[in-house]
Amino acid sequence: MRADKDLVLVVDDRPANRYAVVHALKRAGYEVAEAESGREALELAQQVPSLILLDVKLPDILGYEVCRRLKANPRTSHIPVLQLSAAFVDNESRVYALESGADAYLTQPVEPNVLIATVRSLVKLHEAESLAKLSAKQWQSTFDSLSEGVAIINKSGLIERCNRAMSALLERSHTEIEGHPLFDVLKTALDVELSNEDEAEVSELSSKSRYFRARIEPVFLDAVRTGSIFVLADITRQKIAEHAALMNERLAATGRMAHTIAHEINNPLEAITNLLYLLKGTTFDSKSWVEYLSSAEDEVARVSRITRQILTFHRESALPVEVDLQQLLEDVLALNNRSIVEKKLRVRTEWRSAIVVNGFPAQLRQVFSNILRNAIDASFPEGEIRIKVSSSMIYGANKEPGGRVTIADNGIGIPKQNRDRVFDAFFTTKELKGTGVGLWLSSTIVQQHRGRIQVRSTSESDRSGSCISVILPLRNAASA
């Protein structure tokens, strides 16, 4: 049998009829198998022909019954059946045959060209249905194999279909999800709310100890919206890993500050020790006594200020609070002062007062400390670092006012091939000296504050340097 020819099974107990039909089919290019009874037809149908030509009046089983059995068998149910009859020619017989599962019904004698045209039509229909079923199975397999939860939403907001991952993430059966409004399902399953305003925007949701990333993508057909696709991903492990990395980075930052802290506190302590020594040799009523005590008080105040800065650097608040960017950056500068002095760097600051944002102070100090430390590391000895706080705008779904912090250096710069990777986790050009998590965590923290972080850099020898800007929503904008 040639693989490029369709097989047609002809079932008729009369040899003359079979011969005429078989002859016409072979001339039309079909392979043909023949059967004389209903039982033989059911056996040969297991070869899965492209079409079965089935006579109604058979010696053992009527063609109606054969057709019903073929359609009831999953292996043969998809095979088109064309019933032929010379005895049952009235409309009632035709209706009965179609109700039994036949795909078409012809009465004999039938013109060969009509027969072949009908056969070709049914074979093409069968091929199209097979391709459609195959595509549907492939699509369903792909749909269910996705690790992210995916749901198809109609224009009324009802979930028409969801994959296995969505069912697992929501801990609900398909029947508890499909046919129900998306927002009701999310409220019931996760106790979270997602408004229509969040469409086409990535949203992070939290439910008890689990974290999710959600997105609704509208679907259009000829500029007319037909529904949307909802995608849900469990990012709990990612969040835990980010938190662990953040804690590790803070511990590392604490270790890096140890030398600076010891030096900054040691200087005033030495001064106090010297002043106390001088006081021992000074008479009670001398002017020097008062001057020495005043100097000692100043040094104690200096120790107190340094200690307070150290304590507040890692102190975290439970909720966002008002953060003065100028004060925050002064703290960051003070705690990195030793590194600046050792490299003999000049720091130019340009503050604008009353720029207050809502946020977590410890996290924002970590961001600006990371950026400043990178600027110090990249700078040449006796170089310059410029820090500016100014007003700006945040452009996104909605334009809103913000505060911009810019930290720029005239150091070695970032090579062009590395600029797109500076915010990637664990990417570093410092080899064993760097972990590659500082700027990645900084970017993550800024995004969590609904802000933006931008980098501009060049490594050209005559004008090398880097400029990193952080834009955060203003206090009144964040609380609106």
VEXNU-852793 format. One record per atom (N, C-alpha, C): residue in one letter; x, y, z. Coordinates in steps of 0.05 Angstrom, whole numbers, plus 5000, padded with zeros to 4 digits. Layout:
# VEXNU-852793
aXYZ;...
END
This chain:
# VEXNU-852793
m501749765000;m500050005000;m501850255000;r501250444983;r502850694982;r501850885004;a503851005018;a503251175041;a501851435033;d502151515007;d501051764999;d498151744989;k496951504991;k494151474982;k492351425006;d489951545005;d488051495026;d486751225023;l486151095045;l484850825045;l481850865049;v480250745032;v477350755034;v476450465038;l474750415059;l473550155064;l470750145052;v470349965033;v467749925020;v466349685032;v463949725043;v462549505056;v459849465041;d459649235028;d457249165012;d457248865007;d455048735011;d454948445007;d454448364978;r453948554961;r453448494933;r455948554916;p457248354904;p459748384890;p459548594867;a457248594853;a457048774830;a457149064839;n455649124861;n455749394872;n458549474881;r459749284895;r462449334905;r464349394883;y464149234861;y466049264839;y465749544827;a463349634823;a462949894810;a464050124828;v463550104854;v464550304872;v467550294874;v468650054877;v471650024880;v473050124855;h471850064831;h473150144806;h473250454805;a471050584812;a470950874812;a472951004831;l473150884855;l475050984875;l477950954867;k478650714855;k481350674847;k482150864824;r480250914806;r480851104784;r481351384795;a480051444817;a480351704830;a482951714847;g484451494849;g486951494863;g486951404892;y484751264900;y484551164928;y485450874930;e486550804953;e486850524960;e484250424971;v483550164966;v480950064974;v481249804988;a479749775010;a479449525024;a476449445023;e475849185021;e473049095017;e472148915040;a469548945047;a468248775067;a465448705057;e464548455064;e461948365056;e459848365078;s460748405103;s458848395125;s459448605145;g457648645164;g458048835185;g460348765203;r460548515211;r462648425229;r465448465216;e465548395190;e468148425176;e468748725174;a466748895171;a467249185170;a468349285196;l467249185219;l468249275245;l471149195249;e471948955239;e474648865242;e476549035225;l475849075199;l477549225181;l477749525189;a475749625203;a475749905211;a478049955231;q479149745243;q481349785262;q483849875247;q483949845221;q486149955205;q485950255202;v483850375212;v483250665211;v483450775183;p481550695166;p481550815139;p480751105140;s481151245117;s480451525116;s477451565113;l476051355103;l473151375099;l472051085097;i469451055106;i468050805104;i465550845088;l465350705065;l462950695049;l461250455059;l458950505071;l457550295085;l454750265074;d454150025064;d451449965054;d449649925078;v447150005076;v445249975099;v444449685102;k443849545080;k442749275082;k444949075080;l445848975103;l447948765105;l446748505115;p448048285109;p446848025117;p446847965147;d448648085162;d448648015191;d447748255209;i448748485203;i448148725220;i447348945201;l445149085207;l444449315191;l446649535192;g446949675170;g448949885169;g448550095190;y446050145198;y445550345219;y447050265245;e446750005252;e448049905277;e451049905275;v452049835251;v454949835247;v456050125251;c454550315240;c455450595243;c455450675272;r453350595287;r453250675315;r455650555330;r456350305324;r458550175338;r461250315331;l461550385306;l463950525297;l464250795312;k462050935314;k462151195327;k462451175358;a461750945369;a461950905398;a464750825406;n466350725387;n469050635392;n470950865390;p472550935411;p474351165409;p476351145387;r477150895379;r479150855358;r478050925331;t475450885327;t474250925300;t472151145299;s471651275322;s469551475323;s469951705304;h472451775297;h473052005281;h472951945251;i472651685243;i472651615215;i470051695202;p470051845180;p467551915166;p466151665155;v463551665157;v461951435146;v460051545126;l460151435101;l458351505080;l456551265075;q453951285082;q452151065079;q450851075052;l450650825040;l449350795014;l447050595016;s444950635001;s442750445002;s441150464977;a440350234967;a438450224944;a435650154953;a435450054977;a432849964988;a431550185005;f433150315021;f432150515040;f432750795028;v430850895012;v431351134997;v429551375006;d427751335025;d426051545033;d427451735053;n426251955058;n427452155076;n427752055105;e425851885113;e425951785140;e428451605144;s429051445123;s431551285125;s434051455125;r433951665110;r436251855109;r436651975137;v434452075149;v434652195176;v435651985196;y434651745194;y435451535213;y438451475211;a439451475186;a442251415182;a443951635194;l443151885189;l444752115200;l444652125230;e442252045242;e442052045271;e443751815283;s444251605267;s445951385276;s448851455275;g449551685264;g452351765264;g453551795237;a452051735215;a453251755189;a453852045182;d455952095167;d456752365160;d455352455134;a454452265118;a453052325093;a451452075084;y449452115067;y447751895058;y447051935029;l447651725013;l446951724984;l445251484978;t443551524958;t441851294949;t442951194923;q442850934920;q443850804895;q441550764876;p442050764850;p444750804838;p445651094840;v448251134843;v449351404846;v451451444824;e451451674812;e453351744791;e456151734803;p458151614788;p460851594798;p462051874805;n461552074789;n462652334795;n461452454821;v458852404826;v457652494851;v458852344875;l459252084871;l460451924892;l463252014899;i464852054878;i467652134883;i467852414896;a466152594887;a466052864898;a465352854928;t463352684934;t462552654963;t464852534979;v466152334968;v468352204982;v470552404987;r471352554967;r473452744970;r472752954991;s470353044991;s469453245011;s469753135039;l468752885043;l468852765070;l471752715078;v473452625059;v476352575066;v477752835074;k477253045059;k478453305066;k477453395093;l474853355098;l473753435124;l475053275146;h475453015141;h476652845161;h479552935167;e481053005145;e483753105149;e483853365165;a482053545158;a481953795172;a481253755202;e479353585207;e478653525235;e480953395250;s482453215237;s484653085250;s486853285256;l487453475237;l489453675243;l488553865265;a485953925265;a484954095286;a485153965314;k484553705315;k484753555340;k487653535349;l489453485330;l492253465336;l493253735347;s492453955333;s493354215343;s492154275370;a489654195375;a488454245401;a489854085423;k490653835417;k492153675436;k494853795442;q496253875420;q498854005424;q498654255440;w496554415434;w496154665448;w495554615478;q493854415483;q493154345510;q495554245526;s497154075512;s499553975526;s501454195532;t501854385514;t503554615519;t502454785541;f499854835540;f498354995559;f498754885587;d498454625590;d498654495616;d501554455625;s503454465607;s506254425615;s507554675625;l506254905622;l507355155631;l507555165661;s509755255671;s510155275700;s508555505712;e507955705696;e506355935706;e503455865702;g501855975720;g498955935717;g497856125695;v496256015677;v495156175655;v492156125654;a490656335651;a487756315648;a486856495625;i484956395610;i483756545588;i481156675598;i481056935595;i478757085606;i477157195583;n474457165584;n472757275562;n472257565568;k470857695549;k470457985552;k468658065575;s467257865586;s465557915610;s467057875636;g469657805634;g471257765658;g471157495670;l469857305656;l469657025666;l472056865656;i472956685673;i475156505665;i474056275648;e474856265623;e473856055605;e475455805607;r478055825612;r479755595613;r482255665629;c483355475644;c485855515659;c487555255657;n490155285660;n491855055659;n492254925687;r493754705687;r494154565712;r495654735732;a497554885723;a499155055741;a497355255756;m495455375742;m493655565755;m491955425776;s491055185770;s489455035790;s491154975814;a493654905810;a495454845833;a496155095849;l496655325835;l497355565850;l495055675867;l492655655856;l490255745870;l489155545889;e490155295887;e489155065903;e486155035900;r485255045876;r482455015869;r482254835845;s480054675843;s479654505819;s478854675795;h479054555772;h478254705747;h475354795749;t473654635760;t470854705761;t470354945780;e472154975800;e471855195819;e473055455807;i474555425785;i475755665772;i474355745747;e474055545729;e472855605703;e469855675705;g469155885690;g466355975691;g465756185713;h467856255728;h467556455750;h469056705743;p468256935754;p469757185750;p472557175761;l474457275746;l477357255754;l477757385781;f476757625785;f477257775810;f475957635834;d473657505830;d472457355852;d474057115859;v475156975839;v476856745844;v479356815860;l480657035852;l483057125866;l482457205895;k480157335899;k479357425926;k478857175943;t477456975932;t476756735947;t479156565953;a480856525933;a483156335935;a485556455950;l486156715944;l488556835955;l488057075974;d485457155975;d484757385991;d486357635982;v486557665955;v487857905944;v485958035924;e486358285919;e484658425900;e486358535877;l485358505853;l486758605829;l484658755813;s485159015809;s483159185795;s483759185765;n481759275750;n482059295721;n484359495714;e485059675732;e487159865726;e489859735724;d490059495734;d492659355734;d493159205708;e491459235688;e491859095663;e494359185649;a495758995637;a498259045622;a500459145640;e500059135667;e502159205686;e502758965703;v505258925709;v506058705727;v505558785755;s504058615770;s503358675798;s504458455815;e505458525839;e506358335858;e504258315880;l503358065886;l501358015906;l502457835928;s501457875952;s502357705974;s499857585987;s500057335994;s497857196007;s499057016028;k498557096053;k499756956076;k502856956073;s503956726070;s506956706067;s507756666039;r505956706020;r506656655991;r506556925976;y508256935955;y508457175939;y508057095909;f506557265895;f505957215867;f506457455850;r507057405824;r507157615804;r504957565785;a503257765780;a500857745764;a500957945741;r499757865719;r499558035695;r497057975680;i495658175671;i493258145654;i493958275627;e493858115605;e494558215579;e492058215561;p491058445552;p488658445535;p489158305508;v487058185497;v487158055471;v485258195452;f486358275429;f484658425410;f484558265384;l482258285370;l481858175343;l480658395326;d482258485306;d481358705289;d480658945305;a482359015324;a482159255341;a479759235361;v478459005362;v476258965380;v477158775403;r476858865427;r477758695449;r475858455452;t477158215453;t475557975456;t475857835483;g477757945499;g478257825525;g481057885534;s482157715551;s484857765561;s486057505570;i488757515574;i490257285585;i491257375613;f490757205633;f491757255660;f493957055666;v496257165674;v498656995681;v499357035710;l499756815724;l500356825753;l502756645758;a504856755771;a507256605777;a507856625807;d508656405819;d509456395847;d512356485849;i512856705863;i515556805865;i516456795895;t515256615910;t515956605938;t518956545942;r519956345928;r522756275931;r524556505923;q523856645902;q525356875893;q525457085915;k523157135927;k522957335948;k524657255972;i524557005979;i526156906002;i529156935996;a529856865971;a532656895963;a533557185963;e531857365953;e532457645953;e532857755981;h531057665999;h531257756027;h533757656040;a534457396034;a536957286045;a539357436034;a539357496008;a541557645996;a541757926008;l539458046013;l539458316025;l540658306053;m539858106069;m540958086096;m543958036095;n544857866077;n547657806075;n549258056066;e548058206048;e549458446039;e549558656062;r547558666078;r547658846101;r549758766121;l549958496126;l552058406144;l554758466133;a555058426106;a557658496094;a558258786096;a556158956093;a556559246095;a557359316124;t556159176143;t556859226171;t559859156176;g560758936164;g563558866166;g565359076153;r564559176130;r566159376116;r566259636132;m564159686148;m564159936163;m565859916189;a566559676197;a567959636222;a570459816224;h572059816203;h574559966203;h573960266205;t571960356189;t571160636190;t570160716218;i568460546229;i567260606256;i569460636277;a571360436276;a573560446296;a575160696293;h575760776269;h577361016264;h575861266272;e573361286264;e571861526270;e571361566300;i570961356314;i570461376343;i573161406358;n575261276348;n577761286362;n578961566363;n578561716342;n579661996342;n578562166364;p575862186367;p574862346390;p575562226417;l575661956419;l576461836444;l579261916452;e581061916433;e583862006438;e583862296447;a582262466434;a582162746442;a581162776471;i579062626478;i577962636505;i580062546526;t581562326519;t583662236537;t585762446542;n586562586521;n588562796523;n587563026539;l584963096535;l583863316550;l583663256580;l582863006586;l582762926614;l585562936627;y587562866612;y590362876622;y591063166629;l590363336611;l590963616615;l589463736639;l586963636642;l585363736665;l586663666692;k588063446693;k589263356718;k591363556728;g592663686708;g594763876716;g593864156716;t591264216715;t590264486713;t588864556739;t589264796750;t587964876774;t584964916769;f583364886790;f580464886787;f579365146776;d580665376782;d579565636774;d580765746748;s582365596735;s583565706710;s581665696687;k582165876668;k580465886644;k580865636627;s583165516629;s583665276613;s581765046620;w580965036646;w579164826655;w576564836639;v575365076637;v572865106622;v573265036593;e575465126581;e575965066553;e576264776548;y577764636566;y578164356563;y575564196565;l573864286585;l571264146588;l569464186564;s569564426553;s567964486529;s568864316505;s571564296502;s572564126480;s571863836484;a571963746510;a571263466515;a568263416509;e566563606516;e563663576509;e563263556479;d564763716464;d564563706435;d565263436424;e567463326435;e568363056426;e566362836434;v565162866458;v563162666466;v560762686448;a559962936441;a557662966422;a558262846395;r560862876387;r561662756362;r561462446362;v562262326385;v561962036388;v559061956387;s557362116401;s554562056402;s553362076374;r554162276359;r553062306332;r553862066314;i556361986316;i557261766299;i555861506307;t555461466333;t554061226343;t551261226333;r549861456334;r547161476325;r546861416295;q548761506280;q548761456251;q549161156246;i550861026261;i551360746257;i548860586264;l547560666286;l545160516295;l542860546275;t542560786264;t540360836245;t540860726218;f543360666212;f544060566185;f542560306178;h542360126197;h541059866193;h538359836207;r537460046220;r534960026235;r532660036214;e530959836214;e528859816195;e526159886208;s524460016193;s521760076202;s519759866190;a517659826205;a515659626196;a514059726172;l513559996171;l511960116150;l513560346138;p512960416113;p514360646101;p513960896117;v516061056119;v516061306135;v517161526117;e516861776126;e517961996112;e520961996114;v522262036091;v525162026089;v526162276076;d527762436090;d529062676079;d531562586064;l531562626038;l533762526022;l536462656029;q536362906036;q538863046043;q540062926068;q538462886089;q539362776114;q540362486110;l538962336093;l539662066088;l542462056075;l542962226056;l545562226041;l547762326059;e547162516077;e549262606096;e550162376114;d548262206123;d548961966139;d550661776122;v549861736097;v551461546080;v554261656076;l554561916071;l557162036068;l558862006093;a557662056116;a559162036141;a560261756146;l558661556139;l559461276144;l561361176123;n561761326101;n563661246081;n565961446080;n566061616100;n568061836100;n570961726099;r571461516114;r574161406116;r575261336089;s573661196073;s574461106046;s574961346028;i573361556031;i573661796016;i576261936023;v576861946049;v579362086058;v581761926049;e581661656052;e583961496044;e584761536015;k582761575997;k583261605969;k583561905961;k583462085981;k583762365977;k581762475955;l579262385958;l577262465938;l575862715947;r575062875928;r573463115933;r570563045929;v568863125947;v565963075944;v564563345942;r563163375920;r561563615915;r558663545918;t557263685936;t554463625941;t552763865933;e550363805923;e548464005915;e545763915925;w544964025948;w542463945961;w540164135954;r537864025953;r535464185952;r533664095975;s533064275992;s531564206017;s528764136011;a527464006030;a524663946030;a523963736009;i525863576000;i525163345983;i524963096000;v522463026005;v521862806023;v520362586008;v521162336012;v519862115999;v518761926021;n516961746013;n516061536031;n517661286025;g518661156046;g520260916041;g521260796067;f522960596064;f524260466086;f527160566088;p527760726109;p530360856110;p532760666108;a532660446122;a534960256121;a535460156093;q533360096079;q533659996052;q534760216033;l533760456036;l534760676019;l537660746026;r538360736051;r541260776058;r542960566045;q541960326044;q543460106032;q543860166002;v541760265989;v541860325960;v544060535955;f543960765969;f545760985964;f548560915974;s548760755995;s551460676004;s552760495983;n551260315971;n552260145949;n553260305926;i551560505917;i552360675894;i554760835901;l554860965925;l557061125932;l559660965935;r559460725946;r561860555949;r562960475922;n561160415903;n562060355876;n563460595863;a562360835868;a563661075857;a566361115869;i566661065896;i569261085909;i571260885897;d570360635894;d572060425883;d572960495855;a571160615839;a571760665811;a573460915807;s573461095827;s574861345824;s577961315825;f579261495811;f582161505813;f582861675838;p585261625850;p586061785873;p585962085866;e584962245886;e584662535883;e582562605862;g580862415856;g578662465837;g576362615851;e574062625837;e571762785847;e569262615844;i567562635865;i564862515865;i562862735869;r560862745853;r558762945854;r556062815862;i554762935882;i552262825892;i550163055891;k547963005878;k545963215874;k543163105881;v541663255895;v538863195902;v537163405889;s535263325872;s533563515857;s530763405852;s529063575843;s526363485835;s526363355808;s524463175803;s524363035777;s521562935773;m521162785752;m518662655746;m519062365741;i517162195748;i517261905743;i515161855721;y516161745699;y514361695676;y513761395675;g511261325678;g510361045676;g507561045667;a505960875680;a503060865673;a501861145679;n502761265700;n501861535707;n504361705713;k504361945703;k506662125709;k506262245737;e508362235753;e508162335780;e510762465788;p510662665807;p513062805815;p514862625833;g517462665831;g519262505847;g521762665855;g523362535871;g525962655879;g528162495867;r530062625855;r532262495841;r534862525857;v536262305861;v538962305873;v540862215851;t542862385845;t544862315825;t547562295838;i548962075834;i551662035844;i553461985820;a555362165815;a557062155791;a559962155799;d561662015783;d564462015788;d565962045761;n568562115763;n570162125738;n572261905739;g571361665747;g573061435749;g573461285723;i573861025726;i574560855703;i572260805684;g569760845693;g567460795676;g566860505672;i564660445659;i563760175654;i563960115624;p565459905617;p565659835588;p562959795576;k562759865550;k560159855536;k558859575538;q560459365536;q559359095536;q558159015563;n558859165584;n557859095611;n555559275621;r554859485606;r552959675616;r550159565619;d549459375602;d546759265604;d546559045625;r548858985638;r548858765658;r549358865686;v549659125690;v550459225716;v548459165738;f545859125731;f543859065750;f543158775751;d544658605737;d544258315738;d545358205764;a543958005776;a544857885801;a547557745796;f549457785814;f552057645815;f553857725792;f553257935778;f555058035757;f556958245770;t559558205767;t561458385778;t563958395761;t565258625761;t567858655747;t570058675767;k569458635793;k571458665813;k572758405821;e572158195805;e573257925810;e572657835839;l574757765854;l574257655881;l573557875901;k573858125893;k573258345912;k570258415913;g568758325894;g565858395893;g564158145892;t561658175902;t559757955902;t557757975879;g557458215867;g555658245845;g552758265853;v552158315879;v549358335888;v548658625896;g550658795899;g550059065908;g548059225891;l548759255865;l547059405847;l544459255841;w544658995840;w542158835835;w540158875858;l541158865883;l539358915906;l538459205906;s540159385898;s539359665897;s537159705877;s537359585854;s535259605834;s532659485844;t532859255858;t530459125868;t529059295889;i530659415907;i529559595928;i528259835915;v529559955896;v528360195883;v525760125869;q525559895856;q523059815843;q520959765863;q521659655887;q519659615908;q518659875919;h520160085916;h519360355925;h517960505902;r517260355880;r515860475857;r517660685843;g520260655845;g522060845833;g523460745808;r525360895798;r526960825775;r529860865781;i531560695770;i534460725773;i535660715745;q537460905739;q538560935712;q541560965715;v542960865694;v545860885694;v546860985667;r548761175668;r550161275644;r553161255650;s554661155631;s557461115636;s559061115610;t561561185612;t563461165589;t566161095600;s567660935584;s570360855593;s572460975574;e571661175558;e573561315541;e575561465559;s578061445552;s580261535570;s580061835576;d579161995557;d579262285561;d576762385577;r574662225580;r572262315594;r570862085608;s572361905620;s571161675632;s569661745658;g567861575666;g566361625690;g563561495688;s562161495711;s559461385712;s557661565727;c555061555720;c553061715733;c550561535738;i549861495763;i547461335769;i545361515783;s542961505772;s540761665783;s538661485794;v537561565817;v535361425829;v533061625832;i530761555822;i528361735823;i526261595840;l525361725861;l523361605879;l520961785881;p518561665884;p516161835886;p516262015911;l515262255908;l515162435931;l513162335952;r513462445976;r511762355998;r508862375992;n507962615982;n505062655977;n504162485953;a505962435934;a505162265911;a504861985919;a506661885937;a506561605946;a504161545963;s503261745977;s500961705996;s498261775984;a498361875959;a495861955946;a494161715940;
END
